[in-house]
């Protein structure tokens, strides 16, 4: 991939490959697209995206839909012509509208042979380590099952302290949560311009740039710019956020025919905001940033081969000892029999539970713990090989 600068650069085939190679993709669609500018759910548009989502799933991709539109649809169903100012009325509208929204996705996806699941999140859920991990486990389980999670903010319960506030940001948080390869933000505009093209003849379309580029933020948020008014700043900031876990972002028009399929073939539609850090590097750096690990597990040679050579999850059956005192969600070291660090990862079990699970198969977990939880001690998506020594 070419080095990106703050200037607009021409997209290269290598950059396009980001999406053609993407396995796990988060797609976000905004209220104005979903509800046809507030005129009610746009069944044709939703069907159009669902058909593409189903084709992507059939192609072996894992797709998450983050969809807005609950409040707009709720207002329509309640015959409210203007958006209410009172928070409790907005929350009521969201509760009414979410019903229609999820029903529409469920029925359209089902018609294309794909299962769907409703997941409503708040910032409070993602800030709490335990709930964050639970959300991640649920989402990755759904993806493993070939189901498309349809996510929205849980508007009915949020207040200013716990809300994400906009679904561009929610899309980025979800991309980080599941360590997606790409975030596609579908909007009613074709992408990002350097200025308002209706007023400024020198305005240029931004085909590709570096996510997190300060120049982009000033462009997207600039006074009087069309893109600023169109909510582009939240998209640019979402791209920056998603880039922290290695996901690149594309901002493209949801009206474009087969937009998702074409993007996923690498067609250069819309604006591509490229993550500079590879997914693996971002995870590795995040794990490596943990200077003080709270504990470790020692694994046998068979488990070392599975984890280090075959890219498998770490299962308790391969664990011979547990050291230290750690909680579910802590970063722990994975050591071979000689005590060398082979990998690091997020523990699915606290040390006290892990001790009970050493050398045990998952069939015994429920009896040992009193509940059935994940079969892995560290899931492969939360595991980074460190191999500091052989
Ligand atoms: N969660 C809100 C809704 O479904 C939308 C938030 C947004 O569009 O950014 O109405």
Boltz pocket constraint, residues with backbone or C-beta under 6 A from the ligand:
constraints:
  - pocket:
      binder: B
      contacts: [[A, 30], [A, 31], [A, 67], [A, 68], [A, 69], [A, 70], [A, 71], [A, 72], [A, 94], [A, 152], [A, 153], [A, 155], [A, 165], [A, 166], [A, 167], [A, 168]]
      max_distance: 6.0
